[in-house]
Amino acid sequence: MDSKNLKIYTLHMRRDSDIGDKAISDSQAIRYYEEDEESNIDIRPAFFRDVDRIVHSKAYARYIDKTQVFFGINNANITHRSLHVVLVSRIARQIGRILKFNTDLIEAIALSHDVGHSPFGHLGEAILNEISLKNNMGVFNHNAQGVRWLSYLEKRFPDKPAKGLNLTLQVLDGVLCHDGEVNEKDLKPVSINGKSWEDHFAEYKESFKANNIKRIPMSFEAIAVRFADSIAYIGRDIEDAILLKLIKRSDIPKSCREVLGDTNRKIMKTLIMDLLNTSLHNDEIGYSEPIFNAFKELKKFNYDRIYSRRDMYKTEDSKTSFLENLTQEFELIFQRSLENLEKENLNAPIFRDHIEYIDDEKYSTYYKPNKEQDNLALIVRDYIAGMSDKYFHEVFTMLNS
């Protein structure tokens, strides 16, 4: 080993020595494609490099204009997707630092876990899922779509057709398995042997078909992100709802207030401290029974009093709900964009803003004029899934004129 490579090796081993025996070390990082020589001698550890690739991606840039829960509100204090993923990263890294996990891997999973979200968050995801089912494309979920962006639709180099970012298996597994909406008291990695690429591809494909298996991460780092996701949004959504006068602080169930607190700061601190105390000398990450029960009740409160009321809200000048209006807009964009693909209208926004980015060599791999209808519908689904909220409205106005 020459002196240059010896220094790189020493730096990587030093990084591995900073973590505990439950963590994924940088030397365990697995990529699908072999890296070039420049990447092989990079002083940055593998998961640190994944973070850099993620934050420089187009999918990550679109976080800035994707809302988290509340849509169409002119209030800069309301949480957006870009803030949410940073909060998840901060919380998960705090957990990881105490439990001696690999914080670079945690950061990579946390910052990329929501890149597959369609505009308008989980509401838009549900609408796009219905469109997907009606057009025989299977189901749509943002977990698998995030992997699709990172592994297939993104470009690592601007002058080459999209081949993905070649992220590590551990990061992609964390994105696919994050499922922050699932109620779980505790969780541990799927097995001591982790997962292979074949396992990952099987889970990924199933996610776009039936999507009815419970996806369990291969690493404690991914589990830390999964728990941090819920911690990051539960109290923050309550604060946003109070700010918008959708609820009052006193509406929070008394049993939740007494156990968890009644502010985002108190709720976060209670959940994090309980998680750490329960998990510190355990082979699982999880909560104590009282905290978990209160947390589960608070989630139900959020769904009943915040998310459902948001979706069914009707304005004074409209007899239809926000959900009904938004569904119609999604349907129109899907149908008009599909027509533009079929007619090869190269001036349409789906060509200009999507296909030309994905594949700039005469659409040779991503789009071919004589492909079957199902493939064209999939391209439209990719297009809509990648939209920011603002761009969605711009396209709707354009196509509806």
Sine and cosine of phi, psi and omega as CSV:
sin_phi,cos_phi,sin_psi,cos_psi,sin_omega,cos_omega
0.00,0.00,0.82,-0.58,-0.02,-1.00
-0.96,0.27,0.16,-0.99,-0.11,-0.99
-0.89,0.45,-0.58,0.81,-0.02,-1.00
-0.91,0.42,-0.75,0.66,0.00,-1.00
-0.93,0.36,-0.49,0.87,0.05,-1.00
-0.90,0.44,-0.64,0.77,0.03,-1.00
-0.90,0.43,-0.68,0.73,0.03,-1.00
-0.88,0.47,-0.72,0.69,0.00,-1.00
-0.86,0.51,-0.68,0.73,-0.01,-1.00
-0.89,0.45,-0.66,0.75,0.03,-1.00
-0.89,0.46,-0.69,0.73,0.00,-1.00
-0.92,0.39,-0.65,0.76,0.01,-1.00
-0.92,0.40,-0.58,0.81,0.04,-1.00
-0.89,0.45,-0.63,0.78,0.03,-1.00
-0.91,0.41,-0.66,0.75,0.01,-1.00
-0.89,0.45,-0.52,0.85,-0.06,-1.00
-0.96,0.28,-0.20,0.98,-0.03,-1.00
-0.99,0.10,-0.09,1.00,-0.11,-0.99
-0.89,-0.45,0.27,-0.96,-0.03,-1.00
-1.00,0.06,0.01,-1.00,-0.09,-1.00
-0.97,0.26,-0.22,0.98,0.05,-1.00
-1.00,0.04,-0.20,0.98,-0.10,-1.00
-0.99,0.14,0.32,-0.95,0.16,-0.99
-1.00,0.00,0.86,-0.51,0.00,-1.00
-0.99,0.16,0.36,-0.93,0.02,-1.00
-0.89,0.45,-0.51,0.86,0.01,-1.00
-0.95,0.32,-0.23,0.97,0.04,-1.00
-1.00,-0.02,-0.04,1.00,-0.04,-1.00
-0.87,0.49,0.69,-0.72,-0.05,-1.00
-0.84,-0.55,0.83,-0.56,0.10,-1.00
-0.93,-0.36,0.49,-0.87,-0.04,-1.00
-0.97,0.24,-0.69,0.73,0.02,-1.00
-0.98,-0.18,0.60,-0.80,0.06,-1.00
-0.93,0.38,0.70,-0.71,-0.04,-1.00
-0.99,0.16,0.33,-0.94,0.06,-1.00
-0.97,0.23,0.13,-0.99,-0.08,-1.00
-0.88,0.47,-0.60,0.80,-0.01,-1.00
-0.88,0.47,-0.65,0.76,0.02,-1.00
-0.94,0.34,-0.56,0.83,-0.05,-1.00
-0.92,0.40,-0.45,0.89,-0.02,-1.00
-0.97,-0.26,0.20,0.98,0.02,-1.00
-0.90,0.44,0.72,-0.69,0.00,-1.00
-0.96,0.29,-0.28,0.96,0.01,-1.00
-0.97,0.26,0.72,-0.69,0.09,-1.00
-0.88,0.48,0.33,-0.94,-0.13,-0.99
-0.84,0.54,-0.72,0.69,-0.07,-1.00
-0.96,0.26,-0.48,0.88,0.12,-0.99
-0.89,0.45,-0.67,0.75,0.05,-1.00
-0.90,0.43,-0.60,0.80,0.05,-1.00
-0.87,0.49,-0.66,0.75,0.05,-1.00
-0.85,0.53,-0.72,0.69,-0.01,-1.00
-0.88,0.48,-0.68,0.73,0.00,-1.00
-0.90,0.44,-0.60,0.80,-0.02,-1.00
-0.93,0.37,-0.76,0.65,-0.09,-1.00
-0.94,0.33,-0.29,0.96,0.07,-1.00
-1.00,-0.09,0.07,1.00,-0.01,-1.00
-0.99,0.13,0.35,-0.94,0.05,-1.00
-0.94,0.35,-0.60,0.80,0.00,-1.00
-0.88,0.47,-0.63,0.78,0.03,-1.00
-0.93,0.38,-0.63,0.78,0.00,-1.00
-0.87,0.49,-0.52,0.85,-0.05,-1.00
-0.96,0.27,-0.18,0.98,0.12,-0.99
-0.82,0.58,-0.56,0.83,-0.16,-0.99
-0.85,0.53,-0.45,0.89,-0.04,-1.00
-0.85,-0.53,0.51,0.86,0.10,-0.99
-0.91,-0.42,0.84,-0.54,-0.02,-1.00
-0.97,0.22,0.32,-0.95,-0.06,-1.00
-1.00,-0.04,-0.83,0.55,-0.02,-1.00
-0.78,-0.63,-0.73,0.68,-0.12,-0.99
-0.98,-0.19,0.76,-0.65,-0.14,-0.99
-0.92,-0.40,0.49,-0.87,0.12,-0.99
0.90,0.44,0.49,0.87,-0.02,-1.00
-0.92,-0.40,0.80,-0.60,-0.04,-1.00
-1.00,0.06,0.97,0.25,-0.01,-1.00
-0.54,-0.84,0.94,-0.34,-0.09,-1.00
-0.94,0.34,-0.16,0.99,-0.01,-1.00
-1.00,0.07,-0.16,0.99,-0.03,-1.00
-0.98,0.20,0.61,-0.79,-0.05,-1.00
-0.91,0.43,0.76,-0.65,0.12,-0.99
-0.95,-0.33,0.24,-0.97,-0.04,-1.00
-0.85,0.53,-0.60,0.80,-0.03,-1.00
-0.89,0.46,-0.59,0.81,0.05,-1.00
-0.97,0.26,-0.64,0.77,-0.03,-1.00
-0.84,0.54,-0.73,0.69,-0.06,-1.00
-0.92,0.38,-0.51,0.86,0.08,-1.00
-0.93,0.36,-0.66,0.75,0.05,-1.00
-0.89,0.46,-0.67,0.74,0.05,-1.00
-0.87,0.50,-0.69,0.72,0.00,-1.00
-0.88,0.47,-0.70,0.72,-0.01,-1.00
-0.89,0.46,-0.72,0.70,-0.04,-1.00
-0.92,0.39,-0.72,0.69,-0.03,-1.00
-0.90,0.43,-0.62,0.78,0.03,-1.00
-0.93,0.37,-0.57,0.82,0.07,-1.00
-0.89,0.45,-0.69,0.72,0.06,-1.00
-0.88,0.47,-0.72,0.70,-0.03,-1.00
-0.90,0.43,-0.57,0.82,-0.01,-1.00
-0.92,0.40,-0.65,0.76,0.00,-1.00
-0.95,0.31,-0.64,0.76,-0.06,-1.00
-1.00,0.02,0.07,1.00,0.07,-1.00
0.87,0.48,0.73,0.68,0.11,-0.99
-1.00,-0.07,0.08,-1.00,0.01,-1.00
-0.99,0.12,0.97,-0.26,-0.11,-0.99
-0.95,0.30,-0.39,0.92,0.10,-0.99
-0.92,0.38,-0.68,0.73,0.05,-1.00
-0.90,0.44,-0.67,0.74,0.05,-1.00
-0.84,0.54,-0.74,0.67,-0.04,-1.00
-0.89,0.46,-0.67,0.74,-0.01,-1.00
-0.88,0.47,-0.71,0.71,0.01,-1.00
-0.92,0.40,-0.72,0.70,-0.06,-1.00
-0.89,0.46,-0.71,0.70,-0.06,-1.00
-0.95,0.31,-0.39,0.92,-0.04,-1.00
-0.96,-0.27,-0.07,1.00,-0.19,-0.98
-0.91,0.42,-0.37,0.93,-0.05,-1.00
-0.93,-0.38,0.24,0.97,-0.04,-1.00
-0.91,0.42,-0.34,0.94,0.00,-1.00
-1.00,0.09,-0.03,1.00,0.00,-1.00
-0.90,0.43,0.73,-0.69,0.12,-0.99
-0.97,0.26,0.16,-0.99,0.11,-0.99
-0.87,0.49,0.49,-0.87,0.03,-1.00
0.92,0.39,0.53,0.85,0.21,-0.98
0.82,0.58,-0.66,-0.75,-0.08,-1.00
-0.94,0.35,-0.44,0.90,0.07,-1.00
-0.92,0.40,-0.74,0.68,0.06,-1.00
-0.89,0.45,-0.58,0.81,0.03,-1.00
-0.88,0.47,-0.69,0.72,0.00,-1.00
-0.91,0.42,-0.64,0.77,0.02,-1.00
-0.91,0.41,-0.71,0.71,-0.01,-1.00
-0.92,0.39,-0.49,0.87,0.07,-1.00
-0.91,0.41,-0.67,0.74,0.03,-1.00
-0.90,0.44,-0.67,0.74,0.05,-1.00
-0.89,0.46,-0.66,0.75,-0.01,-1.00
-0.88,0.47,-0.70,0.72,0.01,-1.00
-0.90,0.43,-0.67,0.74,-0.01,-1.00
-0.91,0.43,-0.44,0.90,-0.03,-1.00
-0.97,-0.24,0.37,0.93,0.12,-0.99
0.84,0.54,0.63,0.78,0.03,-1.00
-0.95,-0.30,0.18,0.98,-0.09,-1.00
0.98,0.20,-0.33,-0.94,-0.03,-1.00
-1.00,0.00,0.26,-0.97,0.12,-0.99
-0.84,-0.54,0.74,-0.67,0.15,-0.99
-0.57,-0.82,0.53,-0.85,-0.16,-0.99
-0.95,0.32,-0.40,0.92,0.04,-1.00
-0.87,0.49,-0.83,0.56,-0.02,-1.00
-0.92,0.39,-0.59,0.81,0.01,-1.00
-0.91,0.42,-0.54,0.84,0.07,-1.00
-0.89,0.45,-0.69,0.72,0.06,-1.00
-0.90,0.44,-0.62,0.78,0.02,-1.00
-0.87,0.49,-0.68,0.73,0.05,-1.00
-0.89,0.45,-0.76,0.65,-0.12,-0.99
-0.95,0.32,-0.53,0.85,-0.10,-1.00
-0.99,-0.15,-0.30,0.95,-0.13,-0.99
-0.72,-0.70,-0.74,0.68,-0.15,-0.99
-1.00,0.08,-0.45,0.89,0.00,-1.00
-0.96,0.27,0.37,-0.93,0.07,-1.00
-0.93,-0.38,0.78,-0.62,0.12,-0.99
-0.98,0.18,-0.55,0.83,0.04,-1.00
-0.83,-0.55,0.79,-0.61,-0.08,-1.00
-0.87,0.50,-0.45,0.90,-0.09,-1.00
-1.00,-0.07,0.20,0.98,0.00,-1.00
-0.80,-0.61,0.48,-0.88,0.07,-1.00
-0.84,0.54,0.45,-0.89,-0.07,-1.00
-0.89,0.45,0.78,-0.63,0.10,-0.99
-0.69,-0.73,0.30,0.95,0.01,-1.00
0.99,0.14,0.01,-1.00,-0.07,-1.00
-0.99,-0.13,-0.03,1.00,-0.03,-1.00
0.80,0.60,0.75,0.66,0.05,-1.00
-0.96,0.28,0.26,-0.97,-0.01,-1.00
-0.95,0.30,0.42,-0.91,0.03,-1.00
-0.85,0.53,-0.63,0.78,-0.06,-1.00
-0.90,0.43,-0.60,0.80,0.03,-1.00
-0.94,0.34,-0.74,0.67,-0.03,-1.00
-0.89,0.45,-0.60,0.80,0.07,-1.00
-0.89,0.46,-0.66,0.75,0.03,-1.00
-0.89,0.45,-0.62,0.78,0.03,-1.00
-0.92,0.40,-0.72,0.70,-0.05,-1.00
-0.92,0.40,-0.52,0.85,-0.13,-0.99
-0.96,-0.28,0.30,0.95,-0.16,-0.99
-0.96,0.30,-0.66,0.75,0.20,-0.98
0.60,0.80,0.84,0.54,-0.04,-1.00
-0.94,0.35,-0.18,0.98,-0.04,-1.00
-1.00,0.02,-0.18,0.98,-0.04,-1.00
-0.98,0.18,0.70,-0.72,0.03,-1.00
-1.00,0.09,0.89,-0.45,0.02,-1.00
-0.65,-0.76,0.74,-0.67,0.03,-1.00
-0.97,0.26,-0.66,0.75,0.02,-1.00
-0.44,-0.90,0.27,-0.96,-0.09,-1.00
-0.34,-0.94,0.54,-0.84,0.13,-0.99
-0.68,-0.73,0.32,-0.95,-0.05,-1.00
-0.84,0.55,0.40,-0.92,-0.14,-0.99
-0.87,0.50,-0.60,0.80,0.03,-1.00
-0.25,-0.97,0.27,-0.96,0.01,-1.00
-0.94,0.34,-0.32,0.95,-0.01,-1.00
-1.00,-0.02,-0.01,1.00,0.02,-1.00
0.94,0.35,-0.57,-0.82,0.01,-1.00
-0.71,-0.71,0.41,-0.91,0.10,-0.99
-0.99,-0.16,0.15,-0.99,0.10,-1.00
-0.87,0.48,-0.58,0.82,0.02,-1.00
-0.89,0.45,-0.65,0.76,0.06,-1.00
-0.88,0.48,-0.71,0.71,-0.03,-1.00
-0.89,0.46,-0.73,0.68,-0.01,-1.00
-0.89,0.45,-0.60,0.80,0.02,-1.00
-0.90,0.43,-0.69,0.72,0.04,-1.00
-0.91,0.41,-0.65,0.76,0.01,-1.00
-0.88,0.48,-0.74,0.67,-0.02,-1.00
-0.91,0.41,-0.64,0.77,0.01,-1.00
-0.90,0.43,-0.50,0.86,-0.02,-1.00
-0.91,0.41,-0.43,0.90,0.04,-1.00
-0.99,-0.10,0.00,1.00,0.02,-1.00
-0.96,-0.28,-0.98,-0.18,-0.01,-1.00
-0.98,0.18,-0.58,0.82,-0.02,-1.00
0.81,0.59,0.71,0.70,-0.03,-1.00
-0.86,-0.51,0.22,0.98,0.09,-1.00
-1.00,-0.09,0.48,-0.88,0.07,-1.00
-0.99,0.10,0.92,-0.39,-0.04,-1.00
-1.00,0.04,0.88,-0.47,-0.01,-1.00
-0.95,-0.31,0.77,-0.63,-0.03,-1.00
-0.89,0.46,0.32,-0.95,0.03,-1.00
-1.00,-0.03,-0.08,1.00,-0.09,-1.00
-0.66,-0.75,0.45,-0.89,0.12,-0.99
-0.91,0.41,-0.51,0.86,0.02,-1.00
-0.88,0.48,-0.69,0.72,0.02,-1.00
-0.92,0.39,-0.57,0.82,0.04,-1.00
-0.92,0.38,-0.63,0.77,0.06,-1.00
-0.86,0.51,-0.67,0.74,0.04,-1.00
-0.91,0.41,-0.65,0.76,-0.02,-1.00
-0.86,0.51,-0.69,0.72,0.05,-1.00
-0.95,0.31,-0.63,0.77,-0.02,-1.00
-0.90,0.44,-0.52,0.85,0.01,-1.00
-0.84,0.54,-0.75,0.66,0.00,-1.00
-0.92,0.39,-0.66,0.75,0.01,-1.00
-0.88,0.47,-0.59,0.80,-0.06,-1.00
-0.94,0.34,-0.57,0.82,-0.10,-0.99
-0.99,-0.14,-0.42,0.91,-0.18,-0.98
-0.89,0.46,-0.79,0.62,0.01,-1.00
-0.98,0.21,-0.54,0.84,-0.01,-1.00
-0.91,0.43,-0.65,0.76,0.04,-1.00
-0.90,0.44,-0.58,0.82,0.06,-1.00
-0.91,0.42,-0.70,0.71,0.02,-1.00
-0.88,0.48,-0.66,0.75,0.03,-1.00
-0.90,0.43,-0.67,0.75,-0.01,-1.00
-0.91,0.42,-0.61,0.79,0.07,-1.00
-0.92,0.40,-0.68,0.73,0.02,-1.00
-0.86,0.51,-0.60,0.80,-0.01,-1.00
-1.00,0.03,0.07,1.00,0.03,-1.00
0.89,0.46,0.49,0.87,0.08,-1.00
-0.99,0.17,-0.55,0.83,0.09,-1.00
-0.66,-0.75,0.18,-0.98,0.14,-0.99
-0.94,-0.35,0.40,-0.92,-0.01,-1.00
-0.87,0.50,-0.56,0.83,0.00,-1.00
-0.93,0.36,-0.22,0.98,0.04,-1.00
-0.96,0.29,-0.37,0.93,0.02,-1.00
-0.86,0.52,0.77,-0.64,-0.03,-1.00
-0.78,0.62,0.68,-0.73,-0.06,-1.00
-0.84,0.54,-0.64,0.77,-0.02,-1.00
-0.89,0.45,-0.55,0.83,0.04,-1.00
-0.96,0.28,-0.67,0.75,-0.01,-1.00
-0.89,0.46,-0.64,0.77,-0.05,-1.00
-0.94,0.35,-0.54,0.84,-0.06,-1.00
-1.00,-0.04,-0.70,0.71,-0.13,-0.99
-0.98,-0.21,-0.45,0.89,-0.10,-0.99
0.94,-0.34,0.07,-1.00,-0.06,-1.00
-0.83,-0.56,0.21,0.98,0.10,-1.00
-0.78,-0.63,0.33,-0.94,0.01,-1.00
-0.85,0.52,-0.67,0.74,-0.02,-1.00
-0.88,0.48,-0.72,0.69,-0.02,-1.00
-0.92,0.38,-0.67,0.74,-0.02,-1.00
-0.89,0.45,-0.73,0.69,0.01,-1.00
-0.87,0.49,-0.73,0.68,-0.04,-1.00
-0.88,0.47,-0.69,0.72,-0.01,-1.00
-0.89,0.46,-0.72,0.70,-0.03,-1.00
-0.91,0.40,-0.71,0.70,-0.03,-1.00
-0.90,0.44,-0.73,0.69,-0.03,-1.00
-0.90,0.43,-0.65,0.76,0.03,-1.00
-0.91,0.41,-0.66,0.75,0.02,-1.00
-0.87,0.50,-0.71,0.71,-0.02,-1.00
-0.92,0.38,-0.70,0.71,-0.01,-1.00
-0.90,0.43,-0.60,0.80,-0.01,-1.00
-0.97,0.26,-0.53,0.85,-0.15,-0.99
-0.99,-0.13,-0.26,0.96,-0.20,-0.98
-0.83,0.56,-0.70,0.71,-0.01,-1.00
-0.87,-0.49,0.71,0.70,-0.06,-1.00
-0.76,-0.66,0.31,-0.95,0.05,-1.00
-0.99,-0.11,0.18,0.98,0.08,-1.00
-0.75,-0.66,0.34,-0.94,0.17,-0.99
-0.97,-0.25,0.76,-0.65,-0.02,-1.00
-0.02,-1.00,-0.06,-1.00,-0.06,-1.00
-0.95,-0.30,0.29,-0.96,0.20,-0.98
-0.96,0.29,0.31,-0.95,-0.07,-1.00
-0.87,0.50,-0.76,0.65,-0.03,-1.00
-0.88,0.47,-0.66,0.75,-0.01,-1.00
-0.92,0.39,-0.68,0.74,-0.01,-1.00
-0.88,0.47,-0.69,0.73,-0.01,-1.00
-0.90,0.44,-0.65,0.76,0.03,-1.00
-0.92,0.39,-0.64,0.77,0.02,-1.00
-0.89,0.45,-0.68,0.73,0.01,-1.00
-0.89,0.45,-0.65,0.76,0.04,-1.00
-0.91,0.41,-0.62,0.78,0.01,-1.00
-0.92,0.39,-0.59,0.81,0.08,-1.00
-0.88,0.47,-0.67,0.74,0.03,-1.00
-0.89,0.46,-0.64,0.77,0.06,-1.00
-0.86,0.51,-0.71,0.71,0.01,-1.00
-0.87,0.49,-0.69,0.72,-0.01,-1.00
-0.91,0.41,-0.68,0.74,-0.06,-1.00
-0.96,0.28,-0.65,0.76,-0.16,-0.99
-0.98,-0.19,-0.28,0.96,-0.05,-1.00
-0.89,-0.46,-0.89,0.45,-0.14,-0.99
-0.93,0.38,-0.69,0.72,-0.01,-1.00
-0.92,0.39,-0.66,0.75,0.01,-1.00
-0.91,0.41,-0.60,0.80,0.05,-1.00
-0.88,0.48,-0.72,0.69,-0.10,-0.99
-0.93,0.36,-0.55,0.83,-0.08,-1.00
-0.99,-0.17,0.14,0.99,-0.03,-1.00
-0.89,0.45,0.70,-0.71,0.03,-1.00
-0.88,-0.47,0.72,-0.70,0.03,-1.00
-0.98,0.19,0.28,-0.96,-0.04,-1.00
-0.90,0.43,-0.51,0.86,-0.05,-1.00
-0.99,-0.15,0.27,0.96,-0.01,-1.00
-0.63,-0.77,0.65,-0.76,0.04,-1.00
-1.00,-0.04,-0.11,0.99,0.00,-1.00
-0.97,-0.22,0.45,-0.89,-0.01,-1.00
-0.99,0.14,0.22,-0.97,0.07,-1.00
-0.85,0.52,-0.65,0.76,0.01,-1.00
-0.88,0.48,-0.70,0.71,-0.01,-1.00
-0.90,0.43,-0.70,0.71,0.01,-1.00
-0.89,0.46,-0.70,0.71,-0.05,-1.00
-0.92,0.40,-0.61,0.79,0.04,-1.00
-0.86,0.51,-0.68,0.73,0.02,-1.00
-0.90,0.45,-0.61,0.79,0.02,-1.00
-0.92,0.38,-0.68,0.73,0.06,-1.00
-0.86,0.51,-0.70,0.71,-0.03,-1.00
-0.89,0.46,-0.68,0.74,-0.01,-1.00
-0.91,0.42,-0.72,0.69,0.01,-1.00
-0.88,0.48,-0.66,0.75,0.00,-1.00
-0.89,0.46,-0.76,0.65,-0.07,-1.00
-0.92,0.39,-0.69,0.72,-0.01,-1.00
-0.92,0.39,-0.62,0.78,0.01,-1.00
-0.93,0.37,-0.61,0.79,0.05,-1.00
-0.90,0.44,-0.66,0.75,0.05,-1.00
-0.88,0.47,-0.63,0.77,0.01,-1.00
-0.91,0.41,-0.57,0.82,0.08,-1.00
-0.93,0.37,-0.70,0.72,-0.03,-1.00
-0.90,0.43,-0.58,0.81,-0.01,-1.00
-1.00,0.01,-0.01,1.00,-0.04,-1.00
0.80,0.60,0.72,0.69,0.04,-1.00
-0.98,0.19,1.00,-0.01,-0.13,-0.99
-0.92,0.38,-0.22,0.98,0.04,-1.00
-1.00,0.01,-0.09,1.00,-0.02,-1.00
-0.94,0.35,0.47,-0.88,-0.04,-1.00
-0.87,0.50,-0.49,0.87,-0.01,-1.00
-0.91,0.41,-0.53,0.85,0.09,-1.00
-0.97,0.24,-0.76,0.65,-0.11,-0.99
-0.92,0.39,-0.67,0.75,-0.15,-0.99
-0.98,-0.20,-0.18,0.98,-0.07,-1.00
-0.81,-0.58,-0.90,0.44,-0.11,-0.99
-0.90,0.43,-0.63,0.77,0.00,-1.00
-0.91,0.41,-0.42,0.91,0.08,-1.00
-0.98,0.18,-0.69,0.72,-0.05,-1.00
-0.91,0.42,-0.69,0.72,-0.12,-0.99
-0.55,-0.84,0.97,-0.23,-0.09,-1.00
-0.99,-0.15,0.21,0.98,0.05,-1.00
-0.96,-0.27,0.92,0.39,0.01,-1.00
0.84,0.54,0.55,0.84,0.08,-1.00
0.82,0.57,0.61,0.79,-0.16,-0.99
-0.95,0.32,-0.48,0.88,-0.06,-1.00
-0.91,-0.41,-0.56,0.83,-0.07,-1.00
-1.00,0.01,-0.62,0.78,-0.03,-1.00
-0.74,-0.68,0.76,-0.65,0.11,-0.99
-0.74,-0.67,0.73,-0.68,-0.14,-0.99
-0.81,0.58,-0.52,0.85,-0.11,-0.99
-0.97,-0.22,0.31,0.95,0.00,-1.00
-0.95,0.31,0.29,-0.96,-0.04,-1.00
-0.93,0.37,0.33,-0.94,-0.04,-1.00
-0.84,0.55,-0.63,0.78,-0.04,-1.00
-0.86,0.51,-0.63,0.78,-0.01,-1.00
-0.93,0.37,-0.64,0.77,0.04,-1.00
-0.90,0.45,-0.65,0.76,0.04,-1.00
-0.89,0.45,-0.61,0.80,0.04,-1.00
-0.90,0.44,-0.64,0.77,0.04,-1.00
-0.88,0.47,-0.66,0.75,0.02,-1.00
-0.91,0.41,-0.63,0.78,0.04,-1.00
-0.89,0.46,-0.69,0.72,0.08,-1.00
-0.84,0.54,-0.70,0.71,-0.06,-1.00
-0.87,0.49,-0.78,0.63,-0.04,-1.00
-0.92,0.38,-0.65,0.76,-0.02,-1.00
-0.87,0.49,-0.50,0.87,-0.03,-1.00
-1.00,0.06,-0.04,1.00,-0.06,-1.00
-0.96,0.29,0.55,-0.83,0.25,-0.97
-0.99,0.11,0.24,-0.97,-0.03,-1.00
-0.88,0.47,-0.69,0.72,-0.02,-1.00
-0.90,0.43,-0.71,0.71,0.00,-1.00
-0.90,0.43,-0.59,0.81,0.06,-1.00
-0.83,0.55,-0.74,0.67,-0.01,-1.00
-0.91,0.42,-0.61,0.79,0.02,-1.00
-0.90,0.44,-0.68,0.73,0.00,-1.00
-0.93,0.37,-0.65,0.76,0.02,-1.00
-0.87,0.49,-0.72,0.69,0.00,-1.00
-0.87,0.49,-0.66,0.75,-0.01,-1.00
-0.91,0.41,-0.73,0.68,-0.06,-1.00
-0.98,0.21,-0.32,0.95,-0.02,-1.00
-1.00,-0.06,-0.06,1.00,-0.06,-1.00
-0.99,0.15,0.00,0.00,0.00,0.00
